[in-house]
Each structure stands twice: as C-alpha cells, then as structure tokens.
Amino acid sequence: MRVWFVALVVVCVAVGASAQTAKARASVAAADVQRFYDPATGLFCSGTGDCWWYSANELTALVDYSMRVKSKDAATVVANTFEKAGFRGPQKDALGPFVDTWTDDDGWWGLAWVDAYEYAKVYDPGHAERYLTLAKNIFAYMAAQWETGDCGGGLWQNQKPTHTKDAIANEVFFSLATGLYRRTGDKQYLDWAMREWKWFDGTGMVNADHLVYDHLSGSKSAHPCTAQGREFWTYNQGVVLGGLTDLYGIYKTRDPKLAKSLLARAVEIADCVVDKGCGGNTAISKFPLLDAKGILMEACGTNPCTYGPAYQFKGIFVRNLARLNEVAGKYTGFLAANAASAWTQDRDDEGLFGFYWDGPFYLPGGGKGAVQGVALDLMNTQVR
C-alpha cells in the first residue's frame, strides 16, 4: 500500500529551487515524515524508537500540514491509522483503542483525533464523527483518573505505583479539554479545563521564571507535592500554550479580564523560552533551551542527545507557540529564524532533517520518524 504519493513526488522537485517557498519546504518535511509510515501498523516507526506516542504527534503534524495546504491526501493515512494502530502501543498496558496506562500517551492520541476530526469534516466527512467520538472516549478515560488524594488533584503519569504527577500528563489533559469544548460546546469540557488549569497553576509547577517543571516530586503514598530542579523540557513549555490560547479565545468576549490574564500567563511562559537571557541562561535552566544564536535546543544533557523522548519535544513546542502567535503576534521572527536554520543547517544529502536545527546534522537511529515530524511542525509554522 503506497500512500501520500503526491508528497513523495514533491520531495524530488522541492529539493531544487522551488523549495525556497514555505509551502514547498513544508512539503519536503511532509514527504520525509511519510518515509517512515508503515501502512501495516498505521504508525510512523524507525528502528527501535518509541513510535507509539511519537506517531500521535506525527499524525498531528501531517494533518496540520494538510489543512494548511488544503490537501485531501492525508485522509487515507488518518483512516488507516484509526483502523490499524489502536492496540499497537505498549501491549501489556493496552486498555482499549488508543488507551493505555500512560496518561500522556492517551492525551497525545486524543489531541491527534480532535485534529483529525477537524480535518475530516472538510476532506473525509464520512469518517469525521468517529474521530471525534474516539477523542471523547479517550478524554472520559483520562477524566476518570483525576485524583485528589495527593496534591489536591491532577493526573498521574502512569496508573501504576511509583509514578509522579507529571506536567505533561496534566497539560495534554488540559489541552484536550479545551480542544473538545471548542469543537462541541459541551460545558463539561470547559469545566474540566478550568479545574485542571487552576490546579496546575496552583501547584508551583510553573516557577518564578515562568518555566514549567517536569513533575511534582515524590510518588504514590509518599508525595510531598513540590516541584524542583533546573531541567526544563521544551514540550512542557509548549502544550500549556495551546490550552491557554484556547481559553483566551473562549473567554475573550464573555470575560475579557479573565481572557487577558490567561493570555498573559501564556506569553510569560513563551517569553522565557525564546529570550536568550532566560531560556538561554544556564543560571536559570541547567541545560539551556536556546543556543547562542537563539535557535531552540533540547535539554538532553548529552551531545549527541541519547534521550529518546526528547526527539519529539521541540515540534510540540513550536506547534503550540505558533498557535499563541496567532493571537499574541510576538513570535513570528523566532519561528522564522528557526525554520530557516533547520532548512539550511540541518538536512542531509537525502533531504532528511536532523535533531539540531542549528547543526551539526545528527539523526538518531531510533528517532528518525520523530525528528522528521518535529521538522514538519516547524515548517508548518511558516505556511500561511
């Protein structure tokens, strides 16, 4: 089964002079992502990488690209993933279609299916409702895991002992709630979004520099509920921006004062990341989030990066920063500079993107598909 043949042809053309346009560059990135799509599993895999939650994000990037360029070609991929990939995650943890015991995994797929619904409404209307129903089911499972015994609320990263209440599990739940409210108008989702945000913002997970810690320390049955450390991952700074941007739009007319405060919180978080005096300052973050030229980095702690999950993180940040930029209008230059750097400094002879957007080129064997998805997220930010 060969899918996305339009984009595969585009890559041959776009590597030449026509690749100077934002749309053509995004087309190259979309084709690169498709090199790692396996129609038999419905996932975007390479080597031994964790292609389960990666794939939810690659699907999101591909759908975002297709919406931006008004292409119906991704409909086959989306439908195939829906039919084939539901139980391709951690088999021992599978609890239902696209649901396992890892709460953030569930949330990534929920977000992917919300976006797939939006896309299918236009390009594959016969399948749109099933994607929305799946997203609702995933959300209902996540909401049932809300727990007040430790820290007064929040979701555990994993429903097994010894895990923590992580920022990312709660951020994807927050963003999924706002996304579902925007598509359905069902007040339960808005209520959950506000409940999650008030809890999250009150835990100390966002520090005085407006950077988001990875988790609250401790584990089940012994949880002091304090955030600590100086390591900050880009995706933790990113997902919350999408949810806050949604809430800003929801409350803009009904409660302008609240909307303004929510937008201000999002801008504070984003500003620290993109400011070399904050995101690039090792006195604030143990591993800087920007290099000397102001290009986004990941806080791996090793060079080259060997922490597999980090291969996906930067795309999540820029995807959500771009959404914030639509209302704040502050980050156009930052996103453009990163996209230009990735295009000119971080591609190999085959046209694949690497992990370091400012070079040198590095493409980890187990994360090739994820790294291409991240590049597509970045190139998408330049397509108008």
Contacts in CASP RR format, 6 or more apart in sequence:
PFRMAT RR
TARGET T0000
AUTHOR 0000-0000-0000
METHOD contacts of the structure
MODEL  1
MRVWFVALVVVCVAVGASAQTAKARASVAAADVQRFYDPATGLFCSGTGD
CWWYSANELTALVDYSMRVKSKDAATVVANTFEKAGFRGPQKDALGPFVD
TWTDDDGWWGLAWVDAYEYAKVYDPGHAERYLTLAKNIFAYMAAQWETGD
CGGGLWQNQKPTHTKDAIANEVFFSLATGLYRRTGDKQYLDWAMREWKWF
DGTGMVNADHLVYDHLSGSKSAHPCTAQGREFWTYNQGVVLGGLTDLYGI
YKTRDPKLAKSLLARAVEIADCVVDKGCGGNTAISKFPLLDAKGILMEAC
GTNPCTYGPAYQFKGIFVRNLARLNEVAGKYTGFLAANAASAWTQDRDDE
GLFGFYWDGPFYLPGGGKGAVQGVALDLMNTQVR
1 39 0 8 1.000
1 80 0 8 1.000
2 8 0 8 1.000
3 34 0 8 1.000
3 37 0 8 1.000
3 39 0 8 1.000
3 73 0 8 1.000
3 76 0 8 1.000
3 77 0 8 1.000
3 80 0 8 1.000
4 30 0 8 1.000
4 31 0 8 1.000
4 34 0 8 1.000
4 37 0 8 1.000
4 73 0 8 1.000
4 74 0 8 1.000
4 76 0 8 1.000
4 77 0 8 1.000
5 73 0 8 1.000
6 71 0 8 1.000
6 73 0 8 1.000
7 27 0 8 1.000
7 30 0 8 1.000
7 31 0 8 1.000
7 34 0 8 1.000
7 73 0 8 1.000
8 31 0 8 1.000
8 34 0 8 1.000
10 24 0 8 1.000
10 27 0 8 1.000
10 28 0 8 1.000
10 30 0 8 1.000
10 31 0 8 1.000
11 27 0 8 1.000
11 28 0 8 1.000
11 31 0 8 1.000
11 32 0 8 1.000
11 351 0 8 1.000
13 24 0 8 1.000
14 24 0 8 1.000
14 25 0 8 1.000
14 27 0 8 1.000
14 28 0 8 1.000
14 31 0 8 1.000
15 28 0 8 1.000
15 351 0 8 1.000
18 24 0 8 1.000
19 25 0 8 1.000
19 28 0 8 1.000
19 343 0 8 1.000
22 339 0 8 1.000
22 379 0 8 1.000
22 382 0 8 1.000
22 383 0 8 1.000
22 384 0 8 1.000
23 69 0 8 1.000
23 383 0 8 1.000
25 339 0 8 1.000
25 343 0 8 1.000
25 379 0 8 1.000
25 382 0 8 1.000
26 65 0 8 1.000
26 68 0 8 1.000
26 69 0 8 1.000
26 376 0 8 1.000
26 379 0 8 1.000
26 380 0 8 1.000
26 382 0 8 1.000
26 383 0 8 1.000
27 69 0 8 1.000
28 351 0 8 1.000
28 379 0 8 1.000
29 65 0 8 1.000
29 353 0 8 1.000
29 372 0 8 1.000
29 373 0 8 1.000
29 375 0 8 1.000
29 376 0 8 1.000
29 378 0 8 1.000
29 379 0 8 1.000
29 380 0 8 1.000
30 62 0 8 1.000
30 65 0 8 1.000
30 66 0 8 1.000
30 376 0 8 1.000
32 351 0 8 1.000
32 352 0 8 1.000
32 353 0 8 1.000
32 369 0 8 1.000
32 372 0 8 1.000
32 373 0 8 1.000
32 375 0 8 1.000
32 376 0 8 1.000
33 44 0 8 1.000
33 58 0 8 1.000
33 61 0 8 1.000
33 62 0 8 1.000
33 369 0 8 1.000
33 372 0 8 1.000
33 373 0 8 1.000
33 376 0 8 1.000
34 62 0 8 1.000
34 77 0 8 1.000
35 352 0 8 1.000
35 369 0 8 1.000
35 372 0 8 1.000
36 44 0 8 1.000
36 45 0 8 1.000
36 46 0 8 1.000
36 58 0 8 1.000
36 368 0 8 1.000
36 369 0 8 1.000
36 372 0 8 1.000
37 43 0 8 1.000
37 44 0 8 1.000
37 58 0 8 1.000
37 77 0 8 1.000
38 44 0 8 1.000
38 45 0 8 1.000
39 80 0 8 1.000
39 84 0 8 1.000
40 84 0 8 1.000
41 84 0 8 1.000
41 85 0 8 1.000
41 88 0 8 1.000
42 55 0 8 1.000
42 77 0 8 1.000
42 80 0 8 1.000
42 81 0 8 1.000
42 84 0 8 1.000
42 85 0 8 1.000
42 88 0 8 1.000
43 51 0 8 1.000
43 52 0 8 1.000
43 55 0 8 1.000
43 81 0 8 1.000
43 85 0 8 1.000
43 88 0 8 1.000
44 51 0 8 1.000
44 54 0 8 1.000
44 55 0 8 1.000
44 58 0 8 1.000
44 59 0 8 1.000
44 369 0 8 1.000
44 370 0 8 1.000
44 373 0 8 1.000
45 51 0 8 1.000
45 55 0 8 1.000
45 369 0 8 1.000
46 365 0 8 1.000
46 366 0 8 1.000
46 367 0 8 1.000
46 368 0 8 1.000
46 369 0 8 1.000
46 370 0 8 1.000
47 365 0 8 1.000
47 366 0 8 1.000
47 367 0 8 1.000
47 368 0 8 1.000
48 366 0 8 1.000
49 308 0 8 1.000
49 365 0 8 1.000
49 366 0 8 1.000
49 367 0 8 1.000
49 370 0 8 1.000
50 308 0 8 1.000
50 309 0 8 1.000
51 369 0 8 1.000
51 370 0 8 1.000
52 88 0 8 1.000
52 89 0 8 1.000
52 90 0 8 1.000
52 105 0 8 1.000
53 102 0 8 1.000
53 104 0 8 1.000
53 105 0 8 1.000
53 108 0 8 1.000
53 109 0 8 1.000
53 312 0 8 1.000
54 311 0 8 1.000
54 312 0 8 1.000
54 367 0 8 1.000
54 369 0 8 1.000
54 370 0 8 1.000
55 81 0 8 1.000
55 85 0 8 1.000
56 105 0 8 1.000
56 107 0 8 1.000
56 108 0 8 1.000
56 109 0 8 1.000
56 110 0 8 1.000
56 111 0 8 1.000
56 112 0 8 1.000
57 108 0 8 1.000
57 112 0 8 1.000
57 312 0 8 1.000
57 315 0 8 1.000
57 316 0 8 1.000
57 370 0 8 1.000
57 373 0 8 1.000
57 377 0 8 1.000
58 369 0 8 1.000
58 370 0 8 1.000
58 372 0 8 1.000
58 373 0 8 1.000
58 376 0 8 1.000
59 77 0 8 1.000
59 78 0 8 1.000
59 81 0 8 1.000
59 112 0 8 1.000
59 116 0 8 1.000
60 108 0 8 1.000
60 111 0 8 1.000
60 112 0 8 1.000
60 115 0 8 1.000
60 319 0 8 1.000
61 315 0 8 1.000
61 319 0 8 1.000
61 373 0 8 1.000
61 374 0 8 1.000
61 376 0 8 1.000
61 377 0 8 1.000
61 380 0 8 1.000
62 74 0 8 1.000
62 77 0 8 1.000
62 376 0 8 1.000
63 74 0 8 1.000
63 78 0 8 1.000
63 112 0 8 1.000
63 115 0 8 1.000
63 116 0 8 1.000
63 118 0 8 1.000
63 119 0 8 1.000
64 115 0 8 1.000
64 319 0 8 1.000
64 376 0 8 1.000
64 377 0 8 1.000
64 380 0 8 1.000
65 71 0 8 1.000
65 74 0 8 1.000
65 376 0 8 1.000
65 379 0 8 1.000
65 380 0 8 1.000
65 383 0 8 1.000
66 72 0 8 1.000
66 73 0 8 1.000
66 74 0 8 1.000
66 119 0 8 1.000
66 123 0 8 1.000
67 118 0 8 1.000
67 119 0 8 1.000
67 122 0 8 1.000
68 380 0 8 1.000
68 383 0 8 1.000
68 384 0 8 1.000
69 383 0 8 1.000
71 123 0 8 1.000
72 123 0 8 1.000
72 124 0 8 1.000
74 119 0 8 1.000
74 123 0 8 1.000
75 119 0 8 1.000
75 120 0 8 1.000
75 123 0 8 1.000
75 124 0 8 1.000
75 127 0 8 1.000
78 116 0 8 1.000
78 119 0 8 1.000
78 120 0 8 1.000
78 124 0 8 1.000
78 127 0 8 1.000
78 131 0 8 1.000
79 124 0 8 1.000
79 127 0 8 1.000
82 113 0 8 1.000
82 116 0 8 1.000
82 127 0 8 1.000
82 130 0 8 1.000
82 131 0 8 1.000
82 134 0 8 1.000
85 98 0 8 1.000
86 96 0 8 1.000
86 97 0 8 1.000
86 98 0 8 1.000
87 94 0 8 1.000
87 96 0 8 1.000
87 97 0 8 1.000
89 100 0 8 1.000
89 105 0 8 1.000
90 100 0 8 1.000
90 101 0 8 1.000
90 102 0 8 1.000
90 105 0 8 1.000
93 100 0 8 1.000
93 101 0 8 1.000
93 102 0 8 1.000
94 100 0 8 1.000
95 101 0 8 1.000
95 141 0 8 1.000
97 134 0 8 1.000
97 137 0 8 1.000
98 106 0 8 1.000
98 109 0 8 1.000
98 110 0 8 1.000
98 113 0 8 1.000
98 134 0 8 1.000
98 138 0 8 1.000
99 106 0 8 1.000
99 109 0 8 1.000
99 137 0 8 1.000
99 138 0 8 1.000
99 141 0 8 1.000
100 106 0 8 1.000
101 158 0 8 1.000
101 159 0 8 1.000
101 160 0 8 1.000
102 157 0 8 1.000
102 158 0 8 1.000
103 142 0 8 1.000
103 145 0 8 1.000
103 155 0 8 1.000
103 156 0 8 1.000
103 157 0 8 1.000
103 158 0 8 1.000
103 159 0 8 1.000
103 169 0 8 1.000
103 172 0 8 1.000
103 173 0 8 1.000
104 157 0 8 1.000
104 166 0 8 1.000
104 168 0 8 1.000
104 169 0 8 1.000
104 172 0 8 1.000
106 138 0 8 1.000
106 141 0 8 1.000
106 142 0 8 1.000
106 172 0 8 1.000
107 138 0 8 1.000
107 142 0 8 1.000
107 169 0 8 1.000
107 172 0 8 1.000
107 173 0 8 1.000
107 176 0 8 1.000
108 172 0 8 1.000
109 138 0 8 1.000
110 134 0 8 1.000
110 135 0 8 1.000
110 138 0 8 1.000
110 139 0 8 1.000
110 172 0 8 1.000
110 176 0 8 1.000
111 135 0 8 1.000
111 172 0 8 1.000
111 175 0 8 1.000
111 176 0 8 1.000
111 179 0 8 1.000
113 131 0 8 1.000
113 132 0 8 1.000
113 134 0 8 1.000
113 135 0 8 1.000
113 138 0 8 1.000
114 131 0 8 1.000
114 132 0 8 1.000
114 135 0 8 1.000
114 176 0 8 1.000
114 179 0 8 1.000
114 180 0 8 1.000
114 183 0 8 1.000
116 131 0 8 1.000
117 128 0 8 1.000
117 129 0 8 1.000
117 131 0 8 1.000
117 132 0 8 1.000
117 135 0 8 1.000
117 183 0 8 1.000
118 183 0 8 1.000
120 126 0 8 1.000
120 127 0 8 1.000
120 128 0 8 1.000
120 131 0 8 1.000
121 128 0 8 1.000
132 183 0 8 1.000
132 184 0 8 1.000
135 176 0 8 1.000
135 180 0 8 1.000
136 180 0 8 1.000
136 184 0 8 1.000
138 176 0 8 1.000
139 173 0 8 1.000
139 176 0 8 1.000
139 177 0 8 1.000
139 180 0 8 1.000
139 189 0 8 1.000
139 192 0 8 1.000
142 155 0 8 1.000
142 173 0 8 1.000
142 176 0 8 1.000
143 173 0 8 1.000
143 192 0 8 1.000
145 155 0 8 1.000
145 156 0 8 1.000
145 159 0 8 1.000
146 153 0 8 1.000
146 154 0 8 1.000
146 155 0 8 1.000
147 153 0 8 1.000
147 154 0 8 1.000
147 155 0 8 1.000
147 156 0 8 1.000
148 154 0 8 1.000
150 165 0 8 1.000
150 220 0 8 1.000
150 223 0 8 1.000
150 225 0 8 1.000
151 165 0 8 1.000
151 203 0 8 1.000
151 216 0 8 1.000
151 223 0 8 1.000
151 225 0 8 1.000
152 199 0 8 1.000
152 225 0 8 1.000
153 165 0 8 1.000
153 199 0 8 1.000
154 165 0 8 1.000
154 170 0 8 1.000
154 196 0 8 1.000
154 199 0 8 1.000
154 200 0 8 1.000
155 165 0 8 1.000
155 169 0 8 1.000
155 170 0 8 1.000
155 173 0 8 1.000
156 163 0 8 1.000
156 164 0 8 1.000
156 165 0 8 1.000
156 166 0 8 1.000
156 169 0 8 1.000
156 220 0 8 1.000
157 163 0 8 1.000
157 164 0 8 1.000
157 165 0 8 1.000
157 166 0 8 1.000
157 168 0 8 1.000
157 169 0 8 1.000
157 215 0 8 1.000
161 219 0 8 1.000
161 220 0 8 1.000
161 221 0 8 1.000
162 219 0 8 1.000
162 220 0 8 1.000
163 219 0 8 1.000
163 220 0 8 1.000
164 215 0 8 1.000
164 216 0 8 1.000
164 217 0 8 1.000
164 218 0 8 1.000
164 219 0 8 1.000
164 223 0 8 1.000
165 215 0 8 1.000
165 216 0 8 1.000
165 223 0 8 1.000
165 225 0 8 1.000
166 214 0 8 1.000
166 215 0 8 1.000
166 216 0 8 1.000
167 200 0 8 1.000
167 205 0 8 1.000
167 212 0 8 1.000
167 213 0 8 1.000
167 214 0 8 1.000
167 215 0 8 1.000
167 236 0 8 1.000
167 240 0 8 1.000
168 214 0 8 1.000
168 233 0 8 1.000
168 235 0 8 1.000
168 236 0 8 1.000
168 239 0 8 1.000
170 196 0 8 1.000
170 199 0 8 1.000
170 200 0 8 1.000
170 205 0 8 1.000
171 200 0 8 1.000
171 212 0 8 1.000
171 236 0 8 1.000
171 238 0 8 1.000
171 239 0 8 1.000
171 240 0 8 1.000
172 239 0 8 1.000
173 192 0 8 1.000
173 196 0 8 1.000
174 193 0 8 1.000
174 196 0 8 1.000
174 197 0 8 1.000
174 200 0 8 1.000
174 239 0 8 1.000
174 240 0 8 1.000
174 243 0 8 1.000
175 239 0 8 1.000
175 240 0 8 1.000
175 242 0 8 1.000
175 243 0 8 1.000
175 246 0 8 1.000
177 189 0 8 1.000
177 190 0 8 1.000
177 192 0 8 1.000
177 193 0 8 1.000
177 196 0 8 1.000
178 189 0 8 1.000
178 190 0 8 1.000
178 193 0 8 1.000
178 242 0 8 1.000
178 243 0 8 1.000
178 246 0 8 1.000
178 247 0 8 1.000
178 250 0 8 1.000
179 189 0 8 1.000
179 243 0 8 1.000
179 246 0 8 1.000
180 186 0 8 1.000
180 189 0 8 1.000
181 187 0 8 1.000
181 189 0 8 1.000
181 190 0 8 1.000
181 193 0 8 1.000
181 246 0 8 1.000
181 250 0 8 1.000
182 246 0 8 1.000
182 250 0 8 1.000
190 250 0 8 1.000
193 243 0 8 1.000
193 246 0 8 1.000
193 247 0 8 1.000
194 247 0 8 1.000
197 243 0 8 1.000
197 244 0 8 1.000
197 247 0 8 1.000
200 206 0 8 1.000
200 240 0 8 1.000
201 265 0 8 1.000
203 216 0 8 1.000
203 225 0 8 1.000
203 227 0 8 1.000
204 213 0 8 1.000
204 226 0 8 1.000
204 227 0 8 1.000
205 212 0 8 1.000
205 213 0 8 1.000
205 216 0 8 1.000
205 227 0 8 1.000
206 212 0 8 1.000
206 213 0 8 1.000
206 265 0 8 1.000
206 269 0 8 1.000
207 213 0 8 1.000
207 227 0 8 1.000
209 272 0 8 1.000
209 278 0 8 1.000
209 284 0 8 1.000
210 265 0 8 1.000
210 268 0 8 1.000
210 269 0 8 1.000
210 271 0 8 1.000
210 272 0 8 1.000
211 232 0 8 1.000
211 237 0 8 1.000
211 269 0 8 1.000
211 272 0 8 1.000
211 273 0 8 1.000
211 278 0 8 1.000
211 279 0 8 1.000
211 284 0 8 1.000
211 285 0 8 1.000
212 232 0 8 1.000
212 236 0 8 1.000
212 237 0 8 1.000
212 240 0 8 1.000
212 269 0 8 1.000
213 227 0 8 1.000
213 228 0 8 1.000
213 229 0 8 1.000
213 232 0 8 1.000
213 236 0 8 1.000
214 231 0 8 1.000
214 232 0 8 1.000
214 233 0 8 1.000
214 236 0 8 1.000
215 227 0 8 1.000
216 223 0 8 1.000
216 224 0 8 1.000
216 225 0 8 1.000
216 226 0 8 1.000
216 227 0 8 1.000
217 223 0 8 1.000
217 224 0 8 1.000
217 225 0 8 1.000
217 226 0 8 1.000
217 227 0 8 1.000
217 228 0 8 1.000
218 224 0 8 1.000
229 286 0 8 1.000
230 284 0 8 1.000
230 285 0 8 1.000
230 286 0 8 1.000
231 285 0 8 1.000
231 286 0 8 1.000
231 287 0 8 1.000
231 299 0 8 1.000
232 285 0 8 1.000
232 289 0 8 1.000
232 299 0 8 1.000
233 298 0 8 1.000
233 299 0 8 1.000
233 310 0 8 1.000
233 313 0 8 1.000
234 273 0 8 1.000
234 289 0 8 1.000
234 296 0 8 1.000
234 298 0 8 1.000
234 299 0 8 1.000
234 313 0 8 1.000
234 314 0 8 1.000
234 315 0 8 1.000
234 316 0 8 1.000
234 317 0 8 1.000
235 312 0 8 1.000
235 313 0 8 1.000
235 314 0 8 1.000
235 315 0 8 1.000
235 316 0 8 1.000
235 317 0 8 1.000
237 269 0 8 1.000
237 270 0 8 1.000
237 272 0 8 1.000
237 273 0 8 1.000
237 289 0 8 1.000
237 317 0 8 1.000
238 269 0 8 1.000
238 270 0 8 1.000
238 316 0 8 1.000
238 317 0 8 1.000
238 319 0 8 1.000
238 320 0 8 1.000
238 321 0 8 1.000
239 316 0 8 1.000
239 320 0 8 1.000
240 266 0 8 1.000
240 269 0 8 1.000
240 320 0 8 1.000
241 266 0 8 1.000
241 269 0 8 1.000
241 270 0 8 1.000
241 320 0 8 1.000
241 321 0 8 1.000
241 323 0 8 1.000
241 324 0 8 1.000
242 266 0 8 1.000
242 320 0 8 1.000
242 323 0 8 1.000
242 324 0 8 1.000
243 320 0 8 1.000
244 262 0 8 1.000
244 263 0 8 1.000
244 265 0 8 1.000
244 266 0 8 1.000
244 324 0 8 1.000
245 263 0 8 1.000
245 266 0 8 1.000
245 320 0 8 1.000
245 323 0 8 1.000
245 324 0 8 1.000
245 326 0 8 1.000
245 327 0 8 1.000
247 259 0 8 1.000
247 262 0 8 1.000
248 259 0 8 1.000
248 262 0 8 1.000
248 263 0 8 1.000
248 266 0 8 1.000
248 327 0 8 1.000
249 259 0 8 1.000
249 327 0 8 1.000
250 259 0 8 1.000
251 258 0 8 1.000
251 259 0 8 1.000
251 262 0 8 1.000
252 259 0 8 1.000
263 327 0 8 1.000
263 328 0 8 1.000
266 324 0 8 1.000
266 328 0 8 1.000
267 324 0 8 1.000
267 328 0 8 1.000
267 330 0 8 1.000
270 321 0 8 1.000
270 324 0 8 1.000
270 328 0 8 1.000
270 330 0 8 1.000
270 331 0 8 1.000
271 278 0 8 1.000
271 330 0 8 1.000
272 278 0 8 1.000
272 279 0 8 1.000
272 284 0 8 1.000
273 279 0 8 1.000
273 289 0 8 1.000
273 290 0 8 1.000
273 296 0 8 1.000
273 317 0 8 1.000
273 321 0 8 1.000
274 290 0 8 1.000
274 294 0 8 1.000
274 321 0 8 1.000
274 331 0 8 1.000
274 334 0 8 1.000
275 290 0 8 1.000
276 290 0 8 1.000
276 292 0 8 1.000
276 294 0 8 1.000
277 284 0 8 1.000
278 284 0 8 1.000
279 285 0 8 1.000
279 288 0 8 1.000
279 289 0 8 1.000
279 290 0 8 1.000
280 288 0 8 1.000
280 289 0 8 1.000
280 290 0 8 1.000
280 291 0 8 1.000
280 294 0 8 1.000
281 288 0 8 1.000
282 288 0 8 1.000
285 299 0 8 1.000
286 299 0 8 1.000
287 297 0 8 1.000
287 299 0 8 1.000
287 300 0 8 1.000
287 301 0 8 1.000
288 297 0 8 1.000
288 299 0 8 1.000
289 296 0 8 1.000
289 297 0 8 1.000
289 298 0 8 1.000
289 299 0 8 1.000
290 296 0 8 1.000
290 297 0 8 1.000
291 297 0 8 1.000
291 358 0 8 1.000
293 341 0 8 1.000
293 358 0 8 1.000
294 334 0 8 1.000
294 337 0 8 1.000
295 337 0 8 1.000
295 338 0 8 1.000
295 341 0 8 1.000
295 357 0 8 1.000
295 358 0 8 1.000
296 314 0 8 1.000
296 317 0 8 1.000
296 318 0 8 1.000
296 338 0 8 1.000
296 357 0 8 1.000
297 356 0 8 1.000
297 358 0 8 1.000
298 305 0 8 1.000
298 310 0 8 1.000
298 313 0 8 1.000
298 314 0 8 1.000
298 355 0 8 1.000
299 310 0 8 1.000
300 306 0 8 1.000
300 307 0 8 1.000
300 310 0 8 1.000
301 307 0 8 1.000
304 355 0 8 1.000
304 362 0 8 1.000
304 364 0 8 1.000
305 311 0 8 1.000
305 355 0 8 1.000
305 362 0 8 1.000
305 364 0 8 1.000
306 364 0 8 1.000
308 364 0 8 1.000
308 366 0 8 1.000
308 367 0 8 1.000
308 370 0 8 1.000
311 355 0 8 1.000
311 364 0 8 1.000
311 366 0 8 1.000
311 367 0 8 1.000
311 370 0 8 1.000
311 371 0 8 1.000
311 374 0 8 1.000
312 370 0 8 1.000
312 373 0 8 1.000
312 374 0 8 1.000
313 374 0 8 1.000
314 357 0 8 1.000
314 374 0 8 1.000
314 377 0 8 1.000
314 378 0 8 1.000
315 373 0 8 1.000
315 374 0 8 1.000
315 377 0 8 1.000
315 378 0 8 1.000
316 377 0 8 1.000
318 335 0 8 1.000
318 338 0 8 1.000
318 377 0 8 1.000
318 378 0 8 1.000
318 381 0 8 1.000
319 377 0 8 1.000
319 380 0 8 1.000
319 381 0 8 1.000
321 331 0 8 1.000
321 334 0 8 1.000
321 335 0 8 1.000
321 381 0 8 1.000
322 331 0 8 1.000
322 335 0 8 1.000
322 380 0 8 1.000
322 381 0 8 1.000
324 331 0 8 1.000
325 331 0 8 1.000
325 332 0 8 1.000
325 335 0 8 1.000
325 381 0 8 1.000
335 378 0 8 1.000
335 381 0 8 1.000
335 382 0 8 1.000
336 382 0 8 1.000
338 357 0 8 1.000
338 378 0 8 1.000
339 378 0 8 1.000
339 379 0 8 1.000
339 381 0 8 1.000
339 382 0 8 1.000
341 357 0 8 1.000
341 358 0 8 1.000
342 353 0 8 1.000
342 354 0 8 1.000
342 357 0 8 1.000
342 375 0 8 1.000
342 378 0 8 1.000
342 379 0 8 1.000
343 379 0 8 1.000
345 357 0 8 1.000
345 358 0 8 1.000
345 359 0 8 1.000
346 353 0 8 1.000
346 354 0 8 1.000
346 355 0 8 1.000
346 356 0 8 1.000
346 357 0 8 1.000
346 358 0 8 1.000
346 359 0 8 1.000
346 361 0 8 1.000
346 375 0 8 1.000
347 353 0 8 1.000
347 354 0 8 1.000
347 361 0 8 1.000
348 354 0 8 1.000
348 361 0 8 1.000
348 363 0 8 1.000
352 363 0 8 1.000
352 368 0 8 1.000
352 371 0 8 1.000
352 372 0 8 1.000
353 363 0 8 1.000
353 371 0 8 1.000
353 372 0 8 1.000
353 374 0 8 1.000
353 375 0 8 1.000
354 361 0 8 1.000
354 362 0 8 1.000
354 363 0 8 1.000
354 371 0 8 1.000
354 375 0 8 1.000
355 362 0 8 1.000
355 363 0 8 1.000
355 364 0 8 1.000
355 371 0 8 1.000
356 362 0 8 1.000
357 378 0 8 1.000
363 371 0 8 1.000
364 371 0 8 1.000
END
